Amino acid sequence: MNRFAELLDRLVLTPSRNGKLTLLTDYFRAVEDPDRGLALAAITGNLDIAAVKPAMLRTLVAERMDPVLFGYSYDYVGDLAETVSLVWPAPSERQDRVPPTLAGVVRQLQAASRSDGPKVLARLLDEADVSARFAIIKLVTGGLRIGVSARLAKQALADLGKVDVAEIEELWHGLTPPYADLFAWLEGRAAKPEKSARALFRPVMLANAVGDGDLEKLDPADYAAEWKWDGIRVQAVREGGVHRLYSRTGDDVSGAFPDLAEAMDFSGAIDGELLVGTPSATGSFSDLQQRLNRKTVSPKMLRDYPAFMRCYDLLQIEDEDLRGLPFHERRQRLEAFVKTLDPTRFDLSPLVAFGGWPELETVRAAPPHPIIEGVMLKRWDSPYLAGRPKGPWFKWKRDPHTVDAVLMYAQRGHGKRSSFYSDYTFGVWSGAEGAEELVPVGKAYFGFTDEELRQIDKYVRDNTIERFGPVRSVRADRNNGLVLEVAFEGLNRSTRHKSGVAMRFPRISRLRWDKPAAEADRIETLRALLDT
C-alpha cells in the first residue's frame, strides 16, 4: 500500500507527461501481482468499491473532530482525501504493526457490506499512516485527481512491454482486474491474451488542429472536407449479438443511450458523432448534455431528447477489417452501409465541396447549422490509424467567440491549486441605463498562465467583499472590477441561469487590466449570438 501511496504522491507532484509515464512504467515493472493490476484498475477507473461512499467519510471524521474545525481545514487544504488523511488520528505505535498491501485493502473493502463499510474503512485508516490513508481514501472516493488519464496508463503499459498502445486498446475491454494475463504477456512470460470478448473497442483516429502555414503545404485535391459536428465522438460496435456504444476514450456509454444501442441492428463498427434530436432536426449540445453521464434514462428523457449517430467512417463489416483501406474506399462502403440502417438513428455526415482553401475558409466561417464547429480535412488515401498521426487528418475549427466580462466570484481550486482562488465566475451588464447589474454568464478555471493566476489570486484577496465557505465575492460595480476577456465555442439558451444563456467551453483568453468594468459587454451582445 505504501508503494501505491508513494506513486500517487509523485504523480501529483510531476507535471510533465513523460515524467508521469516513467513513474507508471517503473511502478508496473517493480511491483508484483496483484497489487500493480489493482493500481492500474484504480487509475483507469475500473476498480469498483460499492460499500463505501464519500459521504461516509464526513460522518467518520465528524465522530473524531469538531465539524467546524474540519470545515476550516477542508477549506484551506481544498481536497477531501488530503484533508481527512491529515486530520485523522495517528495510528498506534505497535511494534508488530505491518503495513497493509493494496490487494489486502481492496479485498477488505470489496468484501464489506454497505452497513459494515464505514467500520471497515475506519479500521483501515486507523492502521495506516498519512500517505497510506490518502491512498485508501482516493480508492474509495474513486477520483484520484493525479493528472493521469486511462490512455496515459495504457501508454505506460505499452512502454513496459515495448508494444503499440493500439494493441492494448483493442484488448482492454476483454480484460478484468488485476490483469495478470496482460502483465504476463507484456513481460514475455505468456502469449498475448485472446480477444475473448465481443464488440471490442477500436482505438480512434484523431486529427491535428490546422496551424499557421499548414494549409500552404497541402494540396486541396488530396483532401476531403466534412463538417465537424458539436456532439461527442462515439463508436458503435455490434458483433455476435453483442452491441456496445463507446466514447472516444473507450468508455462504454451504452447504458445512457439505450434508444441508439437498441437500433444497432448490424454486424460491424462505425465511427461517428453522437447527437440528439433527429437527423432532420438536430438539437444543440445543451440538449445532448441532458443525456450525458446518466446511469438510467427516463421515458420522458428518451422522448424529449432522442439520440442518433451521424456516421463519419466505417471500421469493420462482419469479419472484414476496413481500417487499412484508404479513406475514399471506406467512404464508399460507408455510404452504402448507412442506407441499410435505421434512418431515424443513423445518418451520413455529408462531405463539403470546395475548390481551394480560400473557398473552404469562407464556408467554414459561416456553416449552415449552428452546431457545426468547423470542418475536418481527411486525406483521400489515408488509412484509419490509431492515435493522432501528423498529416492525414486535420480539424479546422471556427474562431471562438469572445466577450469582455467582469469577475464576480472566485473559488479555491483543488490539488496543486488548493491555496489559490482559481475558479472564476464572471458576468456582463444587464438592465436599463442607471440601473445596470451584473448577471453571471459563465465559469472558467483555465486559459491563464501561472503568473496570471498569482495576479488574479492577489486581486481576489485584496477585493473580497463577502465570503461563502471556499467562495469569495469580489468588488464588482461600474467603478470597480477586473475585466476578463472570455473565449467560448458557442452559446445556448438556459432556463437554469438568471442570464438565460450558457457558454460552451469558456476559458480566460486575456486579462483586461486596462479596461474599466463599466465598459464590459452587455447581455444583449450574447443574446444576439443566439439569433445568428
Backbone torsions as a table, in degrees:
resi	resn	phi	psi	omega
1	MET	NA	-36.0	-179.1
2	ASN	-64.6	-35.4	178.9
3	ARG	-69.1	-37.1	176.1
4	PHE	-66.3	-41.5	177.7
5	ALA	-62.2	-41.4	178.2
6	GLU	-63.9	-38.8	178.1
7	LEU	-60.9	-45.8	179.7
8	LEU	-60.8	-45.0	-179.7
9	ASP	-59.0	-46.0	-175.8
10	ARG	-71.7	-34.0	177.6
11	LEU	-65.6	-39.5	178.4
12	VAL	-61.9	-38.0	-174.8
13	LEU	-89.7	-0.9	-179.1
14	THR	-107.1	109.3	-175.0
15	PRO	-80.0	-28.5	-171.3
16	SER	-81.4	147.1	178.5
17	ARG	-63.1	-45.7	-179.2
18	ASN	-64.3	-35.5	177.1
19	GLY	-64.9	-41.7	177.8
20	LYS	-65.4	-39.6	178.5
21	LEU	-60.8	-42.6	179.6
22	THR	-63.1	-43.9	178.8
23	LEU	-60.4	-45.1	-178.9
24	LEU	-66.2	-45.5	-178.9
25	THR	-62.5	-44.6	178.7
26	ASP	-62.3	-38.6	179.3
27	TYR	-65.7	-47.2	-179.3
28	PHE	-63.7	-28.9	179.7
29	ARG	-78.0	-34.1	-171.9
30	ALA	-92.7	-29.1	-173.7
31	VAL	-92.0	141.5	-175.7
32	GLU	-85.3	167.8	172.1
33	ASP	-72.4	150.7	-3.0
34	PRO	-91.9	4.0	-174.8
35	ASP	-58.9	-43.4	-177.2
36	ARG	-66.8	-34.2	177.5
37	GLY	-68.6	-37.2	177.7
38	LEU	-70.7	-36.2	174.8
39	ALA	-62.5	-42.8	177.4
40	LEU	-60.6	-42.4	179.4
41	ALA	-63.4	-40.6	179.3
42	ALA	-65.5	-41.7	-177.4
43	ILE	-67.8	-36.4	-177.2
44	THR	-90.9	2.7	177.3
45	GLY	79.0	23.8	-177.5
46	ASN	-111.8	18.1	178.6
47	LEU	-106.4	116.1	-175.4
48	ASP	-102.8	120.1	174.3
49	ILE	-125.4	95.5	-169.3
50	ALA	-83.1	-21.3	-170.8
51	ALA	-81.2	-13.3	-175.7
52	VAL	-124.0	129.5	177.9
53	LYS	-118.2	153.8	-178.1
54	PRO	-55.2	-32.9	-178.9
55	ALA	-62.4	-28.7	179.2
56	MET	-63.4	-31.3	-178.8
57	LEU	-61.7	-44.2	-179.3
58	ARG	-62.3	-39.7	178.5
59	THR	-63.4	-44.3	-179.7
60	LEU	-63.8	-40.9	179.8
61	VAL	-67.3	-39.0	-179.5
62	ALA	-62.1	-24.8	177.2
63	GLU	-78.3	-10.6	-172.9
64	ARG	-120.1	-12.6	177.4
65	MET	-155.8	163.9	-179.0
66	ASP	-62.8	127.4	-177.2
67	PRO	-59.6	-35.8	179.4
68	VAL	-66.2	-43.6	177.5
69	LEU	-62.1	-39.1	177.3
70	PHE	-64.5	-40.0	178.4
71	GLY	-60.3	-43.2	176.7
72	TYR	-63.1	-40.8	-179.0
73	SER	-64.9	-44.2	-180.0
74	TYR	-64.0	-40.0	178.1
75	ASP	-60.2	-40.6	-177.4
76	TYR	-75.0	-43.8	-175.2
77	VAL	-76.7	-43.2	175.6
78	GLY	88.3	-2.5	-179.9
79	ASP	-134.7	126.6	-174.9
80	LEU	-62.5	-47.8	-177.6
81	ALA	-62.2	-43.5	-179.6
82	GLU	-65.7	-40.1	-179.7
83	THR	-63.7	-49.3	-178.6
84	VAL	-62.8	-40.8	-178.8
85	SER	-64.0	-30.7	-178.6
86	LEU	-81.1	-36.5	-175.1
87	VAL	-91.2	-11.9	-178.9
88	TRP	-64.5	139.6	-179.5
89	PRO	-54.3	142.8	-176.8
90	ALA	-63.3	148.6	179.4
91	PRO	-69.5	163.8	177.9
92	SER	-66.1	158.0	-177.8
93	GLU	-101.4	33.4	179.0
94	ARG	-62.8	137.1	-178.7
95	GLN	-68.0	-27.0	-175.8
96	ASP	-92.5	9.1	-178.0
97	ARG	-70.6	123.8	-178.8
98	VAL	-106.5	126.6	179.3
99	PRO	-58.6	136.7	-179.2
100	PRO	-71.4	152.6	173.6
101	THR	-87.6	160.9	177.3
102	LEU	-61.9	-41.9	179.5
103	ALA	-62.4	-39.7	179.1
104	GLY	-64.8	-41.4	178.9
105	VAL	-64.6	-47.0	-179.2
106	VAL	-62.9	-41.8	-179.7
107	ARG	-60.1	-44.6	-179.8
108	GLN	-67.0	-40.0	-178.8
109	LEU	-70.1	-39.7	-179.3
110	GLN	-73.4	-26.0	179.5
111	ALA	-81.8	-15.5	-176.6
112	ALA	-73.5	145.1	173.2
113	SER	-82.5	171.2	179.7
114	ARG	-61.9	-36.1	-179.9
115	SER	-74.3	-32.5	-178.7
116	ASP	-87.6	-13.4	-175.1
117	GLY	-51.8	-50.7	-179.4
118	PRO	-59.5	-39.3	-179.8
119	LYS	-67.6	-41.6	179.2
120	VAL	-64.2	-44.5	179.0
121	LEU	-62.5	-43.8	-179.8
122	ALA	-61.5	-40.8	179.8
123	ARG	-64.7	-41.6	179.0
124	LEU	-63.9	-41.5	179.2
125	LEU	-68.0	-34.5	177.9
126	ASP	-62.8	-31.7	-173.9
127	GLU	-93.8	-3.8	-174.6
128	ALA	-107.2	156.9	173.1
129	ASP	-85.7	-176.5	-172.6
130	VAL	-59.3	-48.1	-177.0
131	SER	-63.6	-44.0	179.7
132	ALA	-67.0	-36.9	177.3
133	ARG	-61.7	-43.7	179.0
134	PHE	-57.4	-45.6	-178.8
135	ALA	-65.9	-40.8	179.8
136	ILE	-62.6	-43.9	-179.4
137	ILE	-65.8	-38.9	176.5
138	LYS	-60.9	-37.3	178.2
139	LEU	-62.0	-45.4	-174.0
140	VAL	-78.3	-27.5	178.8
141	THR	-83.1	-22.0	175.0
142	GLY	83.3	-11.8	179.9
143	GLY	-107.7	96.2	-175.2
144	LEU	-71.0	-37.0	179.5
145	ARG	51.9	53.7	-178.2
146	ILE	-116.7	8.5	177.9
147	GLY	73.0	27.2	179.7
148	VAL	-123.8	120.6	176.6
149	SER	-87.1	165.7	175.8
150	ALA	-60.9	-36.3	179.9
151	ARG	-63.7	-40.1	179.8
152	LEU	-66.6	-39.4	177.9
153	ALA	-62.8	-39.4	178.4
154	LYS	-67.8	-34.7	176.2
155	GLN	-64.5	-37.2	176.9
156	ALA	-63.7	-38.1	176.0
157	LEU	-64.0	-42.0	178.7
158	ALA	-62.5	-40.6	177.4
159	ASP	-64.4	-37.7	178.7
160	LEU	-61.4	-45.7	-176.3
161	GLY	-95.3	1.0	-178.2
162	LYS	53.2	49.8	176.3
163	VAL	-125.3	169.0	177.0
164	ASP	-76.0	135.7	-178.9
165	VAL	-61.1	-25.4	177.9
166	ALA	-61.8	-33.1	177.9
167	GLU	-63.1	-39.6	179.4
168	ILE	-71.2	-39.6	178.4
169	GLU	-58.2	-42.0	-176.3
170	GLU	-73.3	-23.4	177.7
171	LEU	-87.5	-22.5	-161.0
172	TRP	-54.1	-47.6	-173.8
173	HIS	-75.3	-4.1	172.4
174	GLY	-99.2	4.5	-177.4
175	LEU	-108.0	155.0	177.8
176	THR	-134.2	150.4	177.2
177	PRO	-60.4	145.6	7.9
178	PRO	-95.4	24.4	169.4
179	TYR	61.3	37.4	-178.5
180	ALA	-62.0	-41.3	-180.0
181	ASP	-64.2	-37.3	-180.0
182	LEU	-64.2	-47.7	-179.3
183	PHE	-66.7	-35.7	178.4
184	ALA	-62.6	-39.7	177.1
185	TRP	-67.7	-44.9	-177.6
186	LEU	-64.3	-28.3	-179.8
187	GLU	-94.3	5.9	176.0
188	GLY	76.4	18.3	-178.6
189	ARG	-97.3	-7.0	-178.3
190	ALA	-157.3	167.0	178.4
191	ALA	-72.2	163.7	178.1
192	LYS	-63.1	132.9	178.9
193	PRO	-58.1	140.6	179.6
194	GLU	-79.0	153.2	176.6
195	LYS	-78.2	80.5	-175.8
196	SER	-79.2	-26.2	-178.8
197	ALA	-82.6	156.5	178.4
198	ARG	-95.9	158.1	174.7
199	ALA	54.1	53.9	-179.1
200	LEU	-78.8	158.5	179.2
201	PHE	-74.6	139.9	171.8
202	ARG	-104.6	129.7	179.4
203	PRO	-55.6	134.0	-174.1
204	VAL	-82.5	155.2	173.3
205	MET	-95.8	132.0	-176.2
206	LEU	-115.7	162.2	-176.6
207	ALA	-109.8	154.0	172.6
208	ASN	-93.8	144.6	176.8
209	ALA	-68.9	142.2	175.8
210	VAL	-67.5	122.3	179.8
211	GLY	-105.6	175.5	179.0
212	ASP	-59.7	126.7	177.0
213	GLY	84.5	-7.0	-177.4
214	ASP	-64.3	-46.8	-174.9
215	LEU	-65.2	-29.3	-179.9
216	GLU	-63.2	-24.1	-178.0
217	LYS	-92.1	-4.5	-174.0
218	LEU	-109.9	144.0	174.8
219	ASP	-92.0	119.3	-179.0
220	PRO	-54.9	-30.1	-178.6
221	ALA	-67.0	-19.2	-178.9
222	ASP	-83.0	-8.0	-170.4
223	TYR	-124.2	143.9	167.0
224	ALA	-95.8	152.0	176.8
225	ALA	-123.4	138.3	174.5
226	GLU	-142.6	158.4	-177.7
227	TRP	-67.2	146.3	173.5
228	LYS	-102.2	108.0	-174.1
229	TRP	-87.0	147.0	-175.3
230	ASP	-92.3	70.8	174.2
231	GLY	-127.4	-139.5	171.8
232	ILE	-126.7	138.3	-179.2
233	ARG	-69.5	130.4	-179.8
234	VAL	-137.4	166.9	176.3
235	GLN	-132.7	121.8	179.2
236	ALA	-101.4	120.7	-175.3
237	VAL	-129.1	131.2	174.5
238	ARG	-135.8	129.5	-176.6
239	GLU	-153.4	130.5	176.8
240	GLY	56.2	34.4	179.9
241	GLY	83.3	-4.9	178.6
242	VAL	-99.7	129.6	177.7
243	HIS	-123.8	139.9	179.0
244	ARG	-141.3	144.9	175.1
245	LEU	-114.6	120.0	-175.3
246	TYR	-110.0	147.2	167.6
247	SER	-77.4	174.2	-178.2
248	ARG	-64.6	-21.8	179.3
249	THR	-93.4	3.2	176.6
250	GLY	92.1	9.5	176.4
251	ASP	-79.9	136.5	179.1
252	ASP	-79.4	112.5	-177.8
253	VAL	-111.3	19.2	-177.7
254	SER	-58.5	-37.4	-176.9
255	GLY	-62.8	-29.5	-179.7
256	ALA	-82.3	-13.5	-176.8
257	PHE	-134.1	61.0	-177.8
258	PRO	-64.3	-29.3	-179.8
259	ASP	-64.3	-38.8	177.0
260	LEU	-76.7	-41.9	-178.2
261	ALA	-60.7	-39.4	-178.4
262	GLU	-69.7	-19.8	-179.9
263	ALA	-89.0	2.5	-178.2
264	MET	-81.5	71.8	-177.5
265	ASP	-98.1	67.3	-179.0
266	PHE	-155.8	174.8	174.4
267	SER	-124.0	105.3	-177.7
268	GLY	164.9	-166.1	-179.3
269	ALA	-139.7	126.4	-177.7
270	ILE	-120.6	139.6	175.0
271	ASP	-105.3	133.8	-179.6
272	GLY	-170.8	-162.6	-177.0
273	GLU	-117.7	130.8	176.8
274	LEU	-86.6	125.1	-178.7
275	LEU	-133.4	169.6	176.1
276	VAL	-119.2	162.2	-174.6
277	GLY	101.5	-139.8	175.8
278	THR	-132.7	162.0	178.8
279	PRO	-55.8	-28.4	-179.8
280	SER	-91.8	-14.2	-179.6
281	ALA	-142.3	76.9	-174.0
282	THR	-76.7	132.8	179.1
283	GLY	-81.9	174.5	-178.0
284	SER	-84.0	171.7	175.2
285	PHE	-64.7	-31.7	176.3
286	SER	-61.3	-38.2	175.6
287	ASP	-65.0	-41.5	179.4
288	LEU	-62.1	-36.3	-179.6
289	GLN	-60.4	-23.7	177.2
290	GLN	-63.5	-23.7	-176.4
291	ARG	-100.9	-15.6	-174.0
292	LEU	-76.0	150.1	172.4
293	ASN	59.5	35.3	176.7
294	ARG	-112.0	137.3	176.6
295	LYS	-81.8	-34.0	177.0
296	THR	-131.1	152.0	-178.1
297	VAL	-126.0	126.6	-178.1
298	SER	-74.7	157.5	175.1
299	PRO	-56.8	-36.6	179.0
300	LYS	-64.4	-40.7	179.0
301	MET	-64.7	-41.0	178.2
302	LEU	-64.0	-35.6	-178.8
303	ARG	-75.3	-42.9	-175.2
304	ASP	-79.6	-29.9	-176.2
305	TYR	-131.9	65.8	179.1
306	PRO	-65.2	147.1	-178.0
307	ALA	-104.3	146.7	172.1
308	PHE	-147.1	169.6	-175.1
309	MET	-121.5	127.6	174.0
310	ARG	-95.8	115.1	-166.8
311	CYS	-85.5	131.5	179.7
312	TYR	-102.9	-40.3	-168.5
313	ASP	-153.3	156.1	178.6
314	LEU	-118.3	119.1	-173.4
315	LEU	-98.1	-29.3	-177.5
316	GLN	-157.2	143.6	170.0
317	ILE	-128.3	124.8	-175.7
318	GLU	52.4	-121.0	179.7
319	ASP	-99.9	7.3	-177.0
320	GLU	-92.7	117.5	177.0
321	ASP	-84.2	118.7	-175.8
322	LEU	-97.1	-2.4	-170.3
323	ARG	-64.2	-24.6	179.0
324	GLY	-81.4	-10.0	179.9
325	LEU	-77.2	154.6	175.1
326	PRO	-67.5	157.1	-175.3
327	PHE	-57.0	-39.5	-176.0
328	HIS	-64.9	-31.6	175.9
329	GLU	-74.0	-42.3	178.2
330	ARG	-62.4	-37.3	180.0
331	ARG	-63.9	-43.2	177.8
332	GLN	-61.3	-42.6	179.1
333	ARG	-66.3	-37.8	179.6
334	LEU	-64.2	-44.4	-178.6
335	GLU	-58.6	-40.7	178.0
336	ALA	-72.2	-37.0	-176.0
337	PHE	-68.7	-41.9	-177.8
338	VAL	-61.4	-30.5	180.0
339	LYS	-64.6	-18.8	-179.6
340	THR	-90.6	-3.3	-174.0
341	LEU	-99.2	166.9	177.9
342	ASP	-62.0	114.8	-175.2
343	PRO	-68.9	-13.9	176.7
344	THR	-84.5	-13.3	-176.7
345	ARG	-118.4	-16.8	-178.8
346	PHE	-139.0	134.2	169.8
347	ASP	-142.8	172.7	-174.0
348	LEU	-97.7	131.7	174.5
349	SER	-71.9	119.9	-174.0
350	PRO	-73.9	149.3	172.2
351	LEU	-79.8	156.8	-178.9
352	VAL	-111.0	117.8	178.9
353	ALA	-75.6	137.2	178.3
354	PHE	-155.6	151.4	-178.7
355	GLY	-100.6	-12.6	-179.4
356	GLY	-180.0	173.2	-175.9
357	TRP	-63.2	-39.9	178.1
358	PRO	-60.2	-40.4	179.0
359	GLU	-65.9	-41.3	179.7
360	LEU	-67.4	-35.6	178.3
361	GLU	-63.1	-38.1	177.6
362	THR	-64.3	-43.1	179.1
363	VAL	-66.2	-41.9	-179.0
364	ARG	-60.5	-36.8	-176.9
365	ALA	-73.5	-19.1	-178.3
366	ALA	-138.0	70.0	-177.3
367	PRO	-69.7	160.4	-175.3
368	PRO	-79.2	-4.9	-177.8
369	HIS	-138.8	140.3	-175.9
370	PRO	-66.0	-19.6	-179.5
371	ILE	-98.1	15.1	170.7
372	ILE	-88.0	127.1	-177.0
373	GLU	-109.3	14.0	178.0
374	GLY	147.3	-159.1	178.6
375	VAL	-128.4	155.8	173.0
376	MET	-108.3	139.0	175.5
377	LEU	-112.7	125.5	-177.3
378	LYS	-131.5	125.4	177.7
379	ARG	-62.0	133.0	-179.4
380	TRP	-58.9	-30.4	-175.6
381	ASP	-97.7	11.1	-172.8
382	SER	-82.7	130.0	169.2
383	PRO	-72.8	169.3	178.7
384	TYR	-89.7	106.5	-174.5
385	LEU	-109.9	141.0	178.2
386	ALA	-69.8	145.5	176.4
387	GLY	90.0	-150.8	-174.4
388	ARG	-128.6	69.0	178.7
389	PRO	-65.7	146.8	-177.4
390	LYS	-84.4	121.1	173.9
391	GLY	120.4	-47.9	-175.0
392	PRO	-67.1	-43.3	-176.2
393	TRP	-126.4	139.9	174.7
394	PHE	-130.7	150.5	170.9
395	LYS	-115.5	132.5	-176.2
396	TRP	-124.4	88.3	-173.3
397	LYS	-81.4	156.9	173.0
398	ARG	-63.6	151.0	175.6
399	ASP	-63.4	139.3	-178.5
400	PRO	-68.1	155.7	170.9
401	HIS	-77.8	154.2	174.3
402	THR	-133.8	151.7	177.7
403	VAL	-147.9	145.7	175.0
404	ASP	-93.3	118.5	-177.0
405	ALA	-126.3	163.8	-176.6
406	VAL	-106.4	132.2	176.8
407	LEU	-63.7	128.1	-178.6
408	MET	-114.6	-43.8	-177.4
409	TYR	-136.8	151.6	176.7
410	ALA	-137.1	139.2	-178.5
411	GLN	-124.7	146.3	177.0
412	ARG	-60.7	146.5	176.3
413	GLY	-84.9	-167.6	180.0
414	HIS	-124.7	162.4	177.5
415	GLY	59.9	-124.2	-177.5
416	LYS	-63.7	-21.3	-178.0
417	ARG	-99.1	11.6	-173.8
418	SER	-64.0	-20.9	179.4
419	SER	-97.0	4.1	179.5
420	PHE	-118.3	150.4	168.7
421	TYR	-86.7	103.3	-168.7
422	SER	-123.6	-4.8	179.2
423	ASP	-111.0	118.3	-167.3
424	TYR	-117.7	129.9	171.6
425	THR	-101.9	132.8	-174.4
426	PHE	-131.0	158.6	-177.4
427	GLY	-141.3	169.2	176.1
428	VAL	-123.7	169.9	-174.6
429	TRP	-81.6	143.1	178.0
430	SER	-141.8	151.5	177.2
431	GLY	106.4	169.0	-178.3
432	ALA	-70.7	157.6	179.5
433	GLU	-59.4	132.9	-177.6
434	GLY	92.7	-15.5	179.3
435	ALA	-132.5	30.6	-178.0
436	GLU	-69.1	149.3	172.9
437	GLU	-140.5	155.5	177.6
438	LEU	-85.1	133.0	174.6
439	VAL	-117.6	131.6	-179.3
440	PRO	-63.7	138.1	178.7
441	VAL	-126.3	-5.7	-180.0
442	GLY	179.1	173.0	179.2
443	LYS	-140.9	136.8	-178.7
444	ALA	-140.5	150.0	179.2
445	TYR	-138.3	18.5	175.1
446	PHE	-151.7	173.6	-178.5
447	GLY	110.0	-8.3	-178.1
448	PHE	-114.6	158.7	178.9
449	THR	-82.3	170.2	177.3
450	ASP	-62.0	-38.8	179.1
451	GLU	-66.2	-41.4	177.4
452	GLU	-65.3	-34.6	175.5
453	LEU	-59.3	-45.0	179.6
454	ARG	-64.0	-36.8	179.4
455	GLN	-66.7	-44.6	-179.7
456	ILE	-67.0	-40.4	179.6
457	ASP	-59.2	-44.0	178.2
458	LYS	-63.8	-40.5	179.1
459	TYR	-61.9	-42.9	-179.9
460	VAL	-60.9	-46.6	-178.1
461	ARG	-66.0	-34.9	-178.4
462	ASP	-79.3	-16.8	-173.7
463	ASN	-125.5	23.5	177.9
464	THR	-71.9	134.2	176.3
465	ILE	-115.8	-22.4	176.4
466	GLU	-148.2	155.8	177.3
467	ARG	-127.3	137.8	176.7
468	PHE	-132.6	82.7	-175.5
469	GLY	61.8	-123.5	-179.1
470	PRO	-80.8	2.2	-176.7
471	VAL	-107.7	138.9	175.5
472	ARG	-119.1	137.8	171.6
473	SER	-93.3	130.0	-176.1
474	VAL	-108.0	159.7	-179.9
475	ARG	-62.6	121.4	-178.5
476	ALA	-150.1	102.8	177.1
477	ASP	-147.2	-170.1	-176.2
478	ARG	-64.1	-24.6	-176.0
479	ASN	-105.6	-13.0	-175.8
480	ASN	-138.9	142.8	175.6
481	GLY	150.6	151.9	177.4
482	LEU	-98.2	121.1	179.9
483	VAL	-90.1	130.3	178.3
484	LEU	-113.9	131.3	170.6
485	GLU	-84.4	116.7	-174.5
486	VAL	-108.4	127.9	174.5
487	ALA	-100.8	144.5	179.2
488	PHE	-153.5	157.0	-173.6
489	GLU	-86.2	-26.8	-177.5
490	GLY	-171.6	177.4	-175.3
491	LEU	-139.5	139.6	177.4
492	ASN	-129.2	153.5	172.3
493	ARG	-71.3	146.1	-177.5
494	SER	-145.7	128.2	175.3
495	THR	-87.1	-8.4	-177.5
496	ARG	-86.0	-16.5	-176.3
497	HIS	-112.0	141.6	-179.3
498	LYS	-58.5	-33.6	-179.0
499	SER	-72.4	-20.8	-177.7
500	GLY	83.4	4.7	-179.3
501	VAL	-132.5	156.5	175.7
502	ALA	-137.0	130.0	-177.6
503	MET	-85.1	151.2	177.1
504	ARG	-106.2	119.8	179.7
505	PHE	52.2	57.0	176.9
506	PRO	-73.5	145.7	174.7
507	ARG	-152.8	155.5	179.8
508	ILE	-78.3	119.6	-179.8
509	SER	-100.9	-22.9	-179.7
510	ARG	-164.1	146.1	172.8
511	LEU	-93.5	122.4	-177.2
512	ARG	-100.1	67.4	177.2
513	TRP	-60.7	-22.6	-175.3
514	ASP	-83.1	-12.3	-170.1
515	LYS	-103.8	127.8	176.4
516	PRO	-65.7	146.5	-178.8
517	ALA	-59.0	-33.5	-178.2
518	ALA	-63.9	-19.4	-177.4
519	GLU	-96.5	7.1	175.4
520	ALA	-66.4	165.0	-175.8
521	ASP	-70.4	163.8	178.9
522	ARG	-105.5	162.3	-178.5
523	ILE	-63.1	-28.3	179.0
524	GLU	-61.6	-30.8	178.0
525	THR	-62.2	-42.3	179.3
526	LEU	-72.8	-41.6	-179.0
527	ARG	-63.1	-29.9	178.0
528	ALA	-64.8	-30.9	178.8
529	LEU	-67.1	-28.4	179.8
530	LEU	-66.4	-24.5	-175.5
531	ASP	-99.1	1.8	179.9
532	THR	-93.7	NA	NA
